[in-house]
């Protein structure tokens, strides 16, 4: 079975101390340095919500379709089964 990778190998130059700290953090999370740095960068680049999430945020902010929950309708025993 052949799989293709969309990843591209590249090189960056970082301060020695930064690499040392990144390696420590990656090890604490049981991840490779590459995976740890890639995840951090993905979080930075893809931090904008998608259209569905934006729509939900705007709906809540508008207050038009909000309903009040009647907490009396919840049976505690049912919630913790």
Steps between C-alpha positions, in 0.01 A plus 500: 500500500649829393419816690593849397608767741407862459780602733802686373839478661646839586760651727490785750766651722403547863687608809662210683310579823167505315563154354600373844175627653289367215657156538421500873138596438464244220641225723254590779216446252660181366530650152777548250652844466371517144144410601504740793620797292262415215206494743597838646525650154167348392333656804635842401412474131157341536366701794210654307158336543333348195172633351278266704667605825483869405130460426440337840697774677299772325174322581585490869615862501174612339293334773215440255475122529605453860276293724500477876570158643265382771743327733204334671469278194829329578504203732837488678485123522467479119795734441748287692416150376 
